[in-house]
Amino acid sequence: MTATARWALVAGVLLVAALVAVVPMVNSEDRPARGEDVGPARAAAQLQPCRPGSAAPARELRGVEVECLADGSRVDAGELVAAGDRPTLVNIWATWCEPCREELPLLDDYAAEPGAARVVTVQVESERREGLELLAELDVDLPGVFDGDGPSGPIREALSVPRALPASYLVTPDGDVELVRQPRLFTSVDQIREVVRSGGGR
């Protein structure tokens, strides 16, 4: 083997070794961005589990998979919000939405009443960790799902959720999903009771 060939071989070996060393470093730098650590926030929030309802799945949400905020599991949104003998109230919220911060505790208070309809929350357009921390701060433990931190998500697309938040929907025992238009923002538990009783407050 000539001297030139030997040097070429050595250079090739060094290049491969450098690549092997660099690739794991690149991957390790990417890992935190992909995997947000929400374990402590989940433990602090202590949300109720995402259990499916007892009636027909919501038609618009049947087969729509989202992440349960309580434990990170994947759930079928249509089955989760399925109503029983009373409607299910679905509330769409975000951490940056100031009215949402006022409304969420009211929904939690209503859901704790005897005979109340089920209430399921949907966090959107904000990081899951921030959402869990806010729920813990507000002492709201309603079952909820994460619809993504971007401008759109599977639930928002399926329901054509308005840009202005919060937004609430009633799911009937037949599986119909109706936007609550009046009022668009709950300011009392009495309002929530009346909307559930009237089937939409339209």
N, C-alpha and C positions, 0 to 999 in steps of 0.2 A: 504493500500500500504506500502510495507516495505521501509526502508531507502535506501536500495540498488536500488530498483525500482525507487524511487524518484530521486536519483542522476543520474540514467541512463536517465530518462525523461528530466531532466534539461540539461544534456550534449547534448542530441539530439536536443533540442530547440536551444541551443547556436550554435551548428554546422550548423544548417539550416540558422540561422541569419547571421552567418559569410559568408556562401556561397552567400546569397542574396546580401550582401554588396560588395563582391569581384567581382561578375560577371559583374555588370555595370562598375566597374573600368577597367576591362580587355577590355570590349567592347569600352570604351571611348578612351583607348590608341590605339586601332586598327584603329579608325575612321580616323585620319589624314593621315595615310599611304594609306588608300583606296581612300579618297576623296581629291585630290589635288586642292587647291584653285587657280583657274586661272582667276577669275573674273576681278581683276585689270589689269592683263596682256592682257586679251581680250579687255577690254575697251581702253587700250593704243594702241593696234595694229589696231583696227578699220578695220578689214578685210571685204572684200566684202562677201555677203551672198552666200551660196552654192545653186545656182539655177540650175535645170536640163537643159540639152541641148535640142535642138529642133528636133533632128533626132533620128535614131535608136540607142538604148543603145549599148555601147561597148560590144562586145560578151564575151570577157574574163572576164569582170568585172560585167556582169549582175547578179544581186542578191547579190553582195558583199557589205555588210554594214560596213560603217566606220563613224567616228565622224567628223562633220564639225568643223573646228577650230574657225570659227567666233562666233558660239553660242552654241556648244556642242551637237547639234541635230544629230540624226542618219540619214544618207543619203545613197541612193543606188549609189555606185561609177559608175556603168555602165550608169545610167541615168544622173548623174552629168556631166560626160565627153562626153556625146553624142554630136557629131559635128552637125553643121548646114550646111550652104552652103560652109563653109571652115572647115578645120580640127581643132580639139582641140589639143593643145599642153599640155602634162602632164609632170610635172617635179618632180622627186623624189629627196629629199634632207634631210640633217641632220645638226644639229647645230655644230657637231664636224668637218664637212666637209669644209675645207677652200675654195676649188674651188666653193662650193655652195654659199658661201658668196659673191663671185665675180659675179656669174651667176644670182642670184636672182634679183638684181637691173636691169640687162639687160632685163630679161624677163618682169619685171614690166614696163620698158620704152617701150618695144615693144608692150605690151598689150594696152598701152595708145594711140597708133597710130590709126588714122582713118582706118577702114577696116581690122584691125588686127584679127588674129584668137584668139579664147578664150584660155586662159592659166589657168590651174589649178595645184596647187602645192600639193605634198604629203609629209608630214613630217614623218620621220622614225627614229628609233634607238636613240631617244632623248626625254627628257621630254617635254610635250606639253607647259608647262609654259616657259621653256627656248626657245622653238621655237617661241612662241608669242612675247617674249621679243626681240629676234633677228630680227624678221620681223618688229617690231616697230622701232628698232634701224636703220635698213636699209631703212625704209620708204617704205616698200613693202606691198601693201594691196590686193594682188591677192587672189581670193577665194582658200581655201585650206582645206585639210582633214588630220586627224591624223591616221597613220597606226600602231600605237603602238610603245613603247620604247624598245621592245625586238629585238632579232636578226631576227625575222620573223613577218609577219603580213598578213592580208587577201589580200591586193593589191599586196604585194611583192610575195606572193605565187601564185596568179593568173597569174601574168605577168612574173614570174621567173626573177625578177629584179637582175641585176648584183650586186656583192658585192661592186664594185668600184663605188662611187658616185661622182658627180651627174649622173643621168640617165634620159633621156627624151624620151617620146613616142608621136607619132602622132596617133590620132583617126580619121579615115576617116568618111565621111557621111554615109557610108555603115555599120559602126560599127567595122571595122577592126582596130586592134591596132598594130602599128609597132614601134620597137625600133629605135631611131635615132642613127645610127652608125657613121656617118660622118657629122659633128664633134661630138665627145662624150661630149665635153665641149664647150659651147658657149662663145666666147670671144668678140663678138660684136653684136649689134642689126642687122647689115647687114646679119650676118650668120643665125640668127633666121628667118629673112624674107625669105632668100633663101631656107632654109629647109622647111618652110611651103609652099612656092611656088612650090618646086619640089616634095613635098609629102613624105619627109623622108630623103633626103640627102644621100641616100645609094650609 
